[in-house]
Amino acid sequence: MSETETKHQIHLLPHDLVFIASEQETILEAALNAGVAFPNRCQVGACAMCMCQKVSGEISYQLEPMLTEKEQAQGWVFTCQAVAQSDVVLQLD
């Protein structure tokens, strides 16, 4: 890990869990690395198990996930593909 690597705090609601994600890993990878029991199966954006809603913060994708415009407008995020660009708050139901 480089000393210039940027890290962001990820706050997971309603469980009130907090973990740190670098810009070198997906939010799902960061959660699993932190021991968070985050639902997932395929880890490539196909199964939608890791989908949750972004409450606040900025994310980016290396490959845009298969989300409709309506889902994107509602804040849905594929955490297996999303990389935090700021501190992020997510709602996982």
N, CA, C and O atoms as a GROMACS GRO file, in nm:
protein
  372
    1MET      N    1   0.085  -0.118   0.000
    1MET     CA    2   0.000   0.000   0.000
    1MET      C    3   0.089   0.124   0.000
    1MET      O    4   0.179   0.136   0.083
    2SER      N    5   0.065   0.215  -0.093
    2SER     CA    6   0.148   0.335  -0.100
    2SER      C    7   0.104   0.436   0.005
    2SER      O    8  -0.010   0.434   0.052
    3GLU      N    9   0.197   0.523   0.043
    3GLU     CA   10   0.166   0.623   0.146
    3GLU      C   11   0.069   0.729   0.095
    3GLU      O   12   0.006   0.799   0.174
    4THR      N   13   0.057   0.741  -0.038
    4THR     CA   14  -0.032   0.841  -0.095
    4THR      C   15  -0.172   0.785  -0.124
    4THR      O   16  -0.258   0.856  -0.174
    5GLU      N   17  -0.192   0.657  -0.092
    5GLU     CA   18  -0.321   0.595  -0.118
    5GLU      C   19  -0.430   0.663  -0.035
    5GLU      O   20  -0.417   0.679   0.087
    6THR      N   21  -0.536   0.702  -0.102
    6THR     CA   22  -0.647   0.770  -0.036
    6THR      C   23  -0.742   0.666   0.023
    6THR      O   24  -0.775   0.567  -0.041
    7LYS      N   25  -0.785   0.692   0.146
    7LYS     CA   26  -0.879   0.602   0.213
    7LYS      C   27  -1.004   0.680   0.251
    7LYS      O   28  -0.999   0.799   0.284
    8HIS      N   29  -1.116   0.610   0.244
    8HIS     CA   30  -1.244   0.673   0.276
    8HIS      C   31  -1.321   0.586   0.375
    8HIS      O   32  -1.309   0.464   0.375
    9GLN      N   33  -1.400   0.652   0.457
    9GLN     CA   34  -1.484   0.582   0.555
    9GLN      C   35  -1.616   0.545   0.489
    9GLN      O   36  -1.681   0.628   0.425
   10ILE      N   37  -1.654   0.420   0.505
   10ILE     CA   38  -1.782   0.371   0.455
   10ILE      C   39  -1.870   0.342   0.576
   10ILE      O   40  -1.831   0.264   0.664
   11HIS      N   41  -1.987   0.404   0.582
   11HIS     CA   42  -2.081   0.387   0.693
   11HIS      C   43  -2.200   0.308   0.638
   11HIS      O   44  -2.266   0.352   0.544
   12LEU      N   45  -2.227   0.193   0.697
   12LEU     CA   46  -2.331   0.103   0.650
   12LEU      C   47  -2.451   0.108   0.743
   12LEU      O   48  -2.442   0.070   0.860
   13LEU      N   49  -2.563   0.156   0.691
   13LEU     CA   50  -2.689   0.162   0.765
   13LEU      C   51  -2.775   0.044   0.723
   13LEU      O   52  -2.754  -0.007   0.613
   14PRO      N   53  -2.870  -0.004   0.800
   14PRO     CA   54  -2.907   0.041   0.934
   14PRO      C   55  -2.822  -0.023   1.043
   14PRO      O   56  -2.850  -0.004   1.162
   15HIS      N   57  -2.720  -0.100   1.004
   15HIS     CA   58  -2.640  -0.176   1.100
   15HIS      C   59  -2.539  -0.090   1.174
   15HIS      O   60  -2.478  -0.135   1.271
   16ASP      N   61  -2.521   0.034   1.130
   16ASP     CA   62  -2.428   0.129   1.192
   16ASP      C   63  -2.286   0.072   1.198
   16ASP      O   64  -2.216   0.085   1.298
   17LEU      N   65  -2.244   0.009   1.087
   17LEU     CA   66  -2.109  -0.044   1.075
   17LEU      C   67  -2.024   0.055   0.997
   17LEU      O   68  -2.072   0.118   0.902
   18VAL      N   69  -1.899   0.068   1.037
   18VAL     CA   70  -1.807   0.158   0.967
   18VAL      C   71  -1.681   0.080   0.933
   18VAL      O   72  -1.627   0.007   1.016
   19PHE      N   73  -1.636   0.096   0.809
   19PHE     CA   74  -1.509   0.036   0.768
   19PHE      C   75  -1.440   0.131   0.671
   19PHE      O   76  -1.500   0.228   0.624
   20ILE      N   77  -1.315   0.104   0.642
   20ILE     CA   78  -1.234   0.190   0.557
   20ILE      C   79  -1.213   0.124   0.421
   20ILE      O   80  -1.186   0.004   0.413
   21ALA      N   81  -1.226   0.202   0.316
   21ALA     CA   82  -1.202   0.154   0.180
   21ALA      C   83  -1.098   0.243   0.114
   21ALA      O   84  -1.102   0.365   0.126
   22SER      N   85  -1.005   0.180   0.044
   22SER     CA   86  -0.908   0.257  -0.034
   22SER      C   87  -0.962   0.273  -0.176
   22SER      O   88  -1.060   0.209  -0.213
   23GLU      N   89  -0.899   0.358  -0.253
   23GLU     CA   90  -0.940   0.377  -0.391
   23GLU      C   91  -0.884   0.266  -0.481
   23GLU      O   92  -0.900   0.270  -0.603
   24GLN      N   93  -0.818   0.168  -0.418
   24GLN     CA   94  -0.761   0.055  -0.492
   24GLN      C   95  -0.847  -0.070  -0.480
   24GLN      O   96  -0.813  -0.175  -0.535
   25GLU      N   97  -0.960  -0.060  -0.410
   25GLU     CA   98  -1.045  -0.178  -0.390
   25GLU      C   99  -1.191  -0.136  -0.400
   25GLU      O  100  -1.227  -0.020  -0.380
   26THR      N  101  -1.275  -0.234  -0.433
   26THR     CA  102  -1.418  -0.204  -0.436
   26THR      C  103  -1.471  -0.194  -0.294
   26THR      O  104  -1.407  -0.240  -0.199
   27ILE      N  105  -1.588  -0.134  -0.281
   27ILE     CA  106  -1.649  -0.123  -0.149
   27ILE      C  107  -1.676  -0.262  -0.091
   27ILE      O  108  -1.658  -0.284   0.028
   28LEU      N  109  -1.720  -0.356  -0.176
   28LEU     CA  110  -1.743  -0.492  -0.128
   28LEU      C  111  -1.613  -0.556  -0.080
   28LEU      O  112  -1.612  -0.618   0.026
   29GLU      N  113  -1.505  -0.542  -0.155
   29GLU     CA  114  -1.376  -0.597  -0.111
   29GLU      C  115  -1.335  -0.540   0.024
   29GLU      O  116  -1.288  -0.612   0.112
   30ALA      N  117  -1.352  -0.408   0.039
   30ALA     CA  118  -1.316  -0.343   0.166
   30ALA      C  119  -1.400  -0.398   0.280
   30ALA      O  120  -1.348  -0.422   0.389
   31ALA      N  121  -1.530  -0.416   0.257
   31ALA     CA  122  -1.619  -0.469   0.361
   31ALA      C  123  -1.576  -0.610   0.401
   31ALA      O  124  -1.565  -0.640   0.520
   32LEU      N  125  -1.552  -0.695   0.304
   32LEU     CA  126  -1.513  -0.834   0.333
   32LEU      C  127  -1.377  -0.837   0.403
   32LEU      O  128  -1.358  -0.916   0.495
   33ASN      N  129  -1.284  -0.753   0.360
   33ASN     CA  130  -1.152  -0.746   0.423
   33ASN      C  131  -1.160  -0.699   0.568
   33ASN      O  132  -1.076  -0.734   0.651
   34ALA      N  133  -1.265  -0.618   0.598
   34ALA     CA  134  -1.285  -0.568   0.734
   34ALA      C  135  -1.368  -0.664   0.819
   34ALA      O  136  -1.397  -0.635   0.935
   35GLY      N  137  -1.406  -0.779   0.762
   35GLY     CA  138  -1.484  -0.877   0.837
   35GLY      C  139  -1.632  -0.848   0.842
   35GLY      O  140  -1.704  -0.906   0.924
   36VAL      N  141  -1.680  -0.759   0.754
   36VAL     CA  142  -1.823  -0.726   0.750
   36VAL      C  143  -1.895  -0.835   0.669
   36VAL      O  144  -1.854  -0.867   0.557
   37ALA      N  145  -2.000  -0.891   0.725
   37ALA     CA  146  -2.079  -0.995   0.657
   37ALA      C  147  -2.170  -0.928   0.554
   37ALA      O  148  -2.288  -0.906   0.580
   38PHE      N  149  -2.113  -0.895   0.439
   38PHE     CA  150  -2.185  -0.822   0.334
   38PHE      C  151  -2.238  -0.923   0.234
   38PHE      O  152  -2.161  -1.006   0.185
   39PRO      N  153  -2.368  -0.919   0.202
   39PRO     CA  154  -2.422  -1.018   0.109
   39PRO      C  155  -2.356  -1.004  -0.028
   39PRO      O  156  -2.345  -0.895  -0.083
   40ASN      N  157  -2.313  -1.117  -0.082
   40ASN     CA  158  -2.254  -1.117  -0.216
   40ASN      C  159  -2.251  -1.259  -0.268
   40ASN      O  160  -2.258  -1.355  -0.191
   41ARG      N  161  -2.242  -1.273  -0.399
   41ARG     CA  162  -2.228  -1.405  -0.458
   41ARG      C  163  -2.127  -1.400  -0.572
   41ARG      O  164  -2.021  -1.462  -0.564
   42CYS      N  165  -2.159  -1.326  -0.678
   42CYS     CA  166  -2.077  -1.335  -0.799
   42CYS      C  167  -1.957  -1.240  -0.799
   42CYS      O  168  -1.854  -1.271  -0.860
   43GLN      N  169  -1.968  -1.127  -0.733
   43GLN     CA  170  -1.865  -1.023  -0.725
   43GLN      C  171  -1.829  -0.961  -0.860
   43GLN      O  172  -1.722  -0.901  -0.875
   44VAL      N  173  -1.917  -0.976  -0.959
   44VAL     CA  174  -1.893  -0.913  -1.090
   44VAL      C  175  -2.014  -0.832  -1.139
   44VAL      O  176  -2.018  -0.794  -1.256
   45GLY      N  177  -2.110  -0.807  -1.052
   45GLY     CA  178  -2.223  -0.722  -1.089
   45GLY      C  179  -2.335  -0.792  -1.162
   45GLY      O  180  -2.417  -0.727  -1.227
   46ALA      N  181  -2.341  -0.925  -1.154
   46ALA     CA  182  -2.446  -0.998  -1.226
   46ALA      C  183  -2.561  -1.043  -1.136
   46ALA      O  184  -2.676  -1.048  -1.180
   47CYS      N  185  -2.533  -1.075  -1.009
   47CYS     CA  186  -2.636  -1.136  -0.924
   47CYS      C  187  -2.718  -1.033  -0.846
   47CYS      O  188  -2.829  -1.064  -0.802
   48ALA      N  189  -2.666  -0.913  -0.828
   48ALA     CA  190  -2.735  -0.802  -0.758
   48ALA      C  191  -2.748  -0.824  -0.607
   48ALA      O  192  -2.818  -0.748  -0.541
   49MET      N  193  -2.682  -0.927  -0.551
   49MET     CA  194  -2.692  -0.949  -0.406
   49MET      C  195  -2.629  -0.836  -0.326
   49MET      O  196  -2.674  -0.807  -0.215
   50CYS      N  197  -2.526  -0.773  -0.379
   50CYS     CA  198  -2.454  -0.670  -0.304
   50CYS      C  199  -2.510  -0.530  -0.328
   50CYS      O  200  -2.456  -0.431  -0.278
   51MET      N  201  -2.620  -0.521  -0.404
   51MET     CA  202  -2.677  -0.389  -0.433
   51MET      C  203  -2.729  -0.323  -0.306
   51MET      O  204  -2.794  -0.387  -0.224
   52CYS      N  205  -2.701  -0.195  -0.292
   52CYS     CA  206  -2.757  -0.118  -0.182
   52CYS      C  207  -2.774   0.026  -0.230
   52CYS      O  208  -2.731   0.060  -0.340
   53GLN      N  209  -2.835   0.109  -0.148
   53GLN     CA  210  -2.860   0.247  -0.187
   53GLN      C  211  -2.758   0.340  -0.125
   53GLN      O  212  -2.728   0.332  -0.006
   54LYS      N  213  -2.706   0.431  -0.208
   54LYS     CA  214  -2.613   0.532  -0.159
   54LYS      C  215  -2.693   0.646  -0.099
   54LYS      O  216  -2.779   0.705  -0.165
   55VAL      N  217  -2.664   0.677   0.028
   55VAL     CA  218  -2.730   0.788   0.097
   55VAL      C  219  -2.652   0.917   0.070
   55VAL      O  220  -2.711   1.022   0.045
   56SER      N  221  -2.518   0.906   0.076
   56SER     CA  222  -2.433   1.021   0.046
   56SER      C  223  -2.295   0.974   0.007
   56SER      O  224  -2.257   0.859   0.033
   57GLY      N  225  -2.220   1.063  -0.057
   57GLY     CA  226  -2.084   1.032  -0.097
   57GLY      C  227  -2.070   1.016  -0.247
   57GLY      O  228  -2.168   1.019  -0.321
   58GLU      N  229  -1.946   0.998  -0.289
   58GLU     CA  230  -1.915   0.984  -0.431
   58GLU      C  231  -1.849   0.849  -0.456
   58GLU      O  232  -1.760   0.807  -0.383
   59ILE      N  233  -1.896   0.782  -0.562
   59ILE     CA  234  -1.836   0.656  -0.603
   59ILE      C  235  -1.804   0.663  -0.751
   59ILE      O  236  -1.853   0.750  -0.823
   60SER      N  237  -1.720   0.571  -0.796
   60SER     CA  238  -1.695   0.557  -0.939
   60SER      C  239  -1.692   0.408  -0.972
   60SER      O  240  -1.683   0.324  -0.883
   61TYR      N  241  -1.701   0.379  -1.100
   61TYR     CA  242  -1.696   0.241  -1.147
   61TYR      C  243  -1.588   0.229  -1.254
   61TYR      O  244  -1.570   0.319  -1.336
   62GLN      N  245  -1.515   0.116  -1.252
   62GLN     CA  246  -1.424   0.088  -1.362
   62GLN      C  247  -1.506   0.048  -1.483
   62GLN      O  248  -1.480   0.095  -1.594
   63LEU      N  249  -1.605  -0.037  -1.461
   63LEU     CA  250  -1.700  -0.076  -1.565
   63LEU      C  251  -1.838  -0.040  -1.515
   63LEU      O  252  -1.878  -0.080  -1.406
   64GLU      N  253  -1.913   0.035  -1.594
   64GLU     CA  254  -2.046   0.076  -1.551
   64GLU      C  255  -2.135  -0.047  -1.533
   64GLU      O  256  -2.141  -0.131  -1.623
   65PRO      N  257  -2.203  -0.059  -1.419
   65PRO     CA  258  -2.290  -0.174  -1.394
   65PRO      C  259  -2.419  -0.164  -1.474
   65PRO      O  260  -2.454  -0.058  -1.526
   66MET      N  261  -2.488  -0.274  -1.480
   66MET     CA  262  -2.615  -0.279  -1.553
   66MET      C  263  -2.727  -0.226  -1.464
   66MET      O  264  -2.805  -0.302  -1.407
   67LEU      N  265  -2.734  -0.094  -1.454
   67LEU     CA  266  -2.839  -0.029  -1.376
   67LEU      C  267  -2.922   0.056  -1.470
   67LEU      O  268  -2.868   0.122  -1.559
   68THR      N  269  -3.054   0.055  -1.451
   68THR     CA  270  -3.139   0.142  -1.531
   68THR      C  271  -3.119   0.287  -1.485
   68THR      O  272  -3.065   0.311  -1.377
   69GLU      N  273  -3.163   0.381  -1.567
   69GLU     CA  274  -3.153   0.522  -1.528
   69GLU      C  275  -3.231   0.547  -1.399
   69GLU      O  276  -3.189   0.625  -1.314
   70LYS      N  277  -3.346   0.480  -1.386
   70LYS     CA  278  -3.428   0.496  -1.266
   70LYS      C  279  -3.353   0.445  -1.143
   70LYS      O  280  -3.353   0.511  -1.039
   71GLU      N  281  -3.289   0.327  -1.154
   71GLU     CA  282  -3.212   0.272  -1.042
   71GLU      C  283  -3.097   0.364  -1.005
   71GLU      O  284  -3.070   0.385  -0.887
   72GLN      N  285  -3.028   0.419  -1.105
   72GLN     CA  286  -2.919   0.512  -1.079
   72GLN      C  287  -2.970   0.637  -1.009
   72GLN      O  288  -2.907   0.686  -0.915
   73ALA      N  289  -3.084   0.689  -1.055
   73ALA     CA  290  -3.142   0.809  -0.995
   73ALA      C  291  -3.184   0.783  -0.849
   73ALA      O  292  -3.180   0.874  -0.766
   74GLN      N  293  -3.222   0.659  -0.819
   74GLN     CA  294  -3.263   0.622  -0.683
   74GLN      C  295  -3.142   0.593  -0.594
   74GLN      O  296  -3.158   0.568  -0.475
   75GLY      N  297  -3.022   0.597  -0.651
   75GLY     CA  298  -2.902   0.580  -0.572
   75GLY      C  299  -2.853   0.437  -0.558
   75GLY      O  300  -2.766   0.410  -0.475
   76TRP      N  301  -2.907   0.344  -0.636
   76TRP     CA  302  -2.864   0.204  -0.624
   76TRP      C  303  -2.719   0.190  -0.669
   76TRP      O  304  -2.676   0.251  -0.767
   77VAL      N  305  -2.645   0.107  -0.596
   77VAL     CA  306  -2.501   0.088  -0.618
   77VAL      C  307  -2.470  -0.060  -0.616
   77VAL      O  308  -2.517  -0.133  -0.529
   78PHE      N  309  -2.390  -0.105  -0.712
   78PHE     CA  310  -2.331  -0.239  -0.707
   78PHE      C  311  -2.200  -0.226  -0.632
   78PHE      O  312  -2.101  -0.179  -0.688
   79THR      N  313  -2.196  -0.266  -0.505
   79THR     CA  314  -2.075  -0.247  -0.425
   79THR      C  315  -1.958  -0.331  -0.474
   79THR      O  316  -1.842  -0.299  -0.444
   80CYS      N  317  -1.986  -0.438  -0.549
   80CYS     CA  318  -1.877  -0.521  -0.602
   80CYS      C  319  -1.803  -0.452  -0.715
   80CYS      O  320  -1.694  -0.493  -0.753
   81GLN      N  321  -1.863  -0.346  -0.769
   81GLN     CA  322  -1.801  -0.272  -0.879
   81GLN      C  323  -1.766  -0.128  -0.840
   81GLN      O  324  -1.689  -0.062  -0.909
   82ALA      N  325  -1.823  -0.081  -0.728
   82ALA     CA  326  -1.809   0.060  -0.688
   82ALA      C  327  -1.681   0.084  -0.609
   82ALA      O  328  -1.644   0.004  -0.522
   83VAL      N  329  -1.615   0.194  -0.640
   83VAL     CA  330  -1.496   0.238  -0.567
   83VAL      C  331  -1.529   0.373  -0.503
   83VAL      O  332  -1.578   0.464  -0.570
   84ALA      N  333  -1.501   0.385  -0.374
   84ALA     CA  334  -1.532   0.510  -0.302
   84ALA      C  335  -1.437   0.620  -0.347
   84ALA      O  336  -1.316   0.600  -0.355
   85GLN      N  337  -1.493   0.737  -0.376
   85GLN     CA  338  -1.416   0.856  -0.411
   85GLN      C  339  -1.423   0.961  -0.300
   85GLN      O  340  -1.360   1.066  -0.308
   86SER      N  341  -1.502   0.929  -0.197
   86SER     CA  342  -1.517   1.016  -0.079
   86SER      C  343  -1.569   0.927   0.033
   86SER      O  344  -1.588   0.807   0.012
   87ASP      N  345  -1.592   0.984   0.151
   87ASP     CA  346  -1.662   0.908   0.254
   87ASP      C  347  -1.802   0.879   0.200
   87ASP      O  348  -1.862   0.964   0.135
   88VAL      N  349  -1.853   0.759   0.226
   88VAL     CA  350  -1.980   0.716   0.168
   88VAL      C  351  -2.069   0.659   0.278
   88VAL      O  352  -2.023   0.591   0.369
   89VAL      N  353  -2.199   0.690   0.268
   89VAL     CA  354  -2.300   0.630   0.356
   89VAL      C  355  -2.390   0.545   0.266
   89VAL      O  356  -2.443   0.593   0.166
   90LEU      N  357  -2.406   0.416   0.303
   90LEU     CA  358  -2.488   0.324   0.226
   90LEU      C  359  -2.600   0.267   0.313
   90LEU      O  360  -2.583   0.247   0.433
   91GLN      N  361  -2.713   0.242   0.249
   91GLN     CA  362  -2.828   0.180   0.316
   91GLN      C  363  -2.841   0.039   0.263
   91GLN      O  364  -2.867   0.019   0.144
   92LEU      N  365  -2.824  -0.062   0.351
   92LEU     CA  366  -2.834  -0.201   0.314
   92LEU      C  367  -2.953  -0.261   0.386
   92LEU      O  368  -2.951  -0.277   0.508
   93ASP      N  369  -3.057  -0.296   0.310
   93ASP     CA  370  -3.179  -0.352   0.371
   93ASP      C  371  -3.182  -0.503   0.360
   93ASP      O  372  -3.277  -0.566   0.406
   0.00000   0.00000   0.00000
